[in-house]
Amino acid sequence: MIYFEVKNRWTGAVQFVAEINCAEDAPRALKLRLAVMWALKLKISLTCCDLNDADLSTMDLAWADFAGASCARANFAYADLCATDFTGVDCTAADFTNVNATVSDFSLAKLTHAICTNANFRGSCMPGADFCGADLNGANLNRTDLTHASFVRADLTGTNFAETKWRDGVIINRRPLQLAGLEFPVIIFDDHMEIGCELHSIGDWAAFDDRHIIRMGGARAIRFWHSHKYALLALAASDARGPAAATQEIAA
């Protein structure tokens, strides 16, 4: 039996001292795993804890509260995260492979470069979550709330979208098309297109005149739109996105 201190990620102060069974020289990942098990058993709060590099794979963490914690590079692979609270958690480069995270809360969570292969996030709340560079290959995002979430450079190969909520009432039922490397990031949804922070129906984008585009973003916006308008509308039409009106606009 040894005593292991788990500290607050923000202040560095000791948040609790766990009694765990392992060698003094055991890896930190194992010590954190045992400390989390001990804390959950005694109903000790894990909010705002420093759990970086923890090995929490295959654990039953359903209904656990990690809000505000730091779990960078933590291993959650194959864990049960049903209804778990990850609000504001730093999960940079964490491993969520094959987790069951249905109806969990990832509001404002940082999931940059996280591995979410085949993760089940069905019904989860994810407004403001940052998935920049994350691997979501085969992940289930059906019925999730992705309001203001970011997926810049994320791998969405095989990601499932159905009744998925974006912002401004937009519902996604197909995997979005993403374009990186342009002056503004572009995401093309079922019937809408987001360029930078501007989200409008594809039909509206096709119909906007120069004055409307200038009001959105001035000279930069109009230069971008003149350079890429027809290519973006053609890409949307080629993948059967947006109304027939947009296709007619291309032909014109």
Summary of the structure (lengths in Angstrom):
residues: 252
radius of gyration: 21.7
end to end distance: 76.7
largest distance: 76.7
contacts: 800
relative contact order: 0.07
helix: 23%
strand: 22%
